[in-house]
Amino acid sequence: MKNITLTILFLISHLFASSVFANEEEFPNRDLYPEVPYISLDELYRQRNKVIIIDVRSGYEYRTLHIKGARNIPLSSKDFIDLIQTIRAKNNNPIIFYCNGKTCRKSYKAVRKALRANIPNVIAYDAGIFDWARKYPAESELLGKSPIQPGQLISSDKFKQHMLEADDFIAMASKRSIILDIRDPTQREGLFIFNSTEIPVPLDNEKLQQYIDLAKKENRNLMIYDAVGKQVRWLQYYLEDQNLKTYYFMKGGAKSFFDELVNEYR
């Protein structure tokens, strides 16, 4: 009875929010997933001890910043549905999926995927981790530490300060730099930008540490690029935590470089 009541509360909250407070500009993906129920930031906070919270982002994103007490099951996992079914078999409480923010679709996709597998009582928290961490820092975990300080959240402006266009990145990389390619092996597929001078390294803080230490010791730039310029956003938290100052990312990642190259020779 308790679970049924809680579910009804969520559905009423969803319908009320849909008809009165929903802002299409603030949540642009809600219209694309009309069958997906969602829960607001404050309602999730109030119900956090009565629901199962699942972070559907990558393991690296989760280890960097997540809702305290949330479990990590990446949407990309091959056994995603099997894992959710196992949770549902043991617990009838609502399952809440979340991802990065209001423009991220993973929380909606997770709910849709679960519903299509006949897993009931699944809901999207679509305001995302950043809104949560800003408002509820005591219920957030950053790099394994909680509570966090809202000032530790990296602004868009600070991220852009370390982002260079491909040409500028290449020019900077030629000046006493350590160049790291953090793409997955499947993303590289033999396509390298710097060939013999770049170092392929997985997006793993422990494996990156030696290059961070070397850059600091020898006062060299740490130049890092990924596939499309999104993974570096999360790596920046660790670089800041390590007090590294001279690091730069390639805007748009390797894709932007190769796209520009193709356009140049058309």
RAPEPE-V852477 format. One record per pair of residues at least 4 apart in sequence whose ideal C-beta (glycine too) atoms are under 6 Angstrom apart, sorted by the first residue. I is the first residue (numbers start at 1). J is the second residue. If there is no record, write none. Layout:
# RAPEPE-V852477
i=I j=J
i=I j=J
This chain:
# RAPEPE-V852477
i=3 j=92
i=7 j=121
i=10 j=123
i=13 j=43
i=14 j=37
i=16 j=20
i=17 j=21
i=17 j=22
i=18 j=22
i=27 j=102
i=29 j=105
i=29 j=108
i=33 j=108
i=36 j=108
i=36 j=111
i=36 j=124
i=37 j=123
i=38 j=124
i=38 j=126
i=39 j=43
i=39 j=44
i=39 j=123
i=39 j=125
i=41 j=127
i=41 j=131
i=44 j=125
i=45 j=136
i=47 j=51
i=51 j=93
i=51 j=94
i=51 j=96
i=52 j=93
i=52 j=95
i=53 j=67
i=53 j=70
i=53 j=96
i=54 j=71
i=54 j=73
i=54 j=97
i=55 j=62
i=55 j=66
i=55 j=70
i=55 j=72
i=56 j=75
i=56 j=97
i=56 j=99
i=56 j=106
i=56 j=110
i=57 j=61
i=57 j=62
i=57 j=99
i=58 j=74
i=60 j=203
i=60 j=234
i=61 j=234
i=62 j=66
i=62 j=72
i=64 j=234
i=64 j=237
i=65 j=129
i=65 j=142
i=66 j=70
i=66 j=141
i=67 j=132
i=68 j=139
i=68 j=140
i=68 j=141
i=68 j=146
i=73 j=83
i=75 j=106
i=75 j=110
i=79 j=83
i=81 j=117
i=84 j=114
i=84 j=119
i=88 j=119
i=94 j=121
i=94 j=123
i=95 j=122
i=96 j=123
i=96 j=125
i=97 j=107
i=97 j=110
i=97 j=111
i=97 j=124
i=98 j=107
i=98 j=125
i=99 j=104
i=99 j=106
i=99 j=107
i=100 j=104
i=100 j=128
i=100 j=129
i=101 j=128
i=101 j=130
i=105 j=109
i=107 j=124
i=107 j=126
i=108 j=124
i=111 j=122
i=111 j=124
i=114 j=119
i=114 j=122
i=127 j=131
i=129 j=133
i=132 j=136
i=133 j=140
i=133 j=153
i=134 j=150
i=137 j=147
i=137 j=148
i=137 j=150
i=138 j=147
i=140 j=148
i=141 j=146
i=142 j=148
i=142 j=152
i=143 j=241
i=148 j=152
i=154 j=158
i=154 j=159
i=154 j=236
i=162 j=248
i=162 j=249
i=163 j=249
i=163 j=251
i=164 j=168
i=164 j=169
i=164 j=248
i=165 j=251
i=166 j=250
i=166 j=256
i=166 j=257
i=166 j=260
i=169 j=250
i=172 j=248
i=173 j=177
i=173 j=179
i=173 j=223
i=176 j=220
i=177 j=220
i=177 j=221
i=177 j=223
i=178 j=211
i=178 j=215
i=178 j=220
i=178 j=222
i=179 j=194
i=179 j=197
i=179 j=198
i=179 j=223
i=180 j=199
i=180 j=201
i=180 j=224
i=181 j=198
i=181 j=200
i=182 j=203
i=182 j=226
i=183 j=187
i=183 j=188
i=183 j=226
i=183 j=227
i=187 j=227
i=193 j=257
i=194 j=198
i=201 j=207
i=202 j=207
i=203 j=231
i=205 j=238
i=212 j=242
i=212 j=244
i=215 j=220
i=215 j=222
i=221 j=246
i=222 j=247
i=223 j=248
i=224 j=232
i=224 j=249
i=225 j=250
i=225 j=253
i=225 j=254
i=226 j=231
i=226 j=232
i=226 j=253
i=227 j=253
i=227 j=254
i=228 j=253
i=228 j=255
i=229 j=251
i=229 j=252
i=229 j=253
i=232 j=249
i=239 j=244
i=239 j=247
i=252 j=256
i=255 j=259
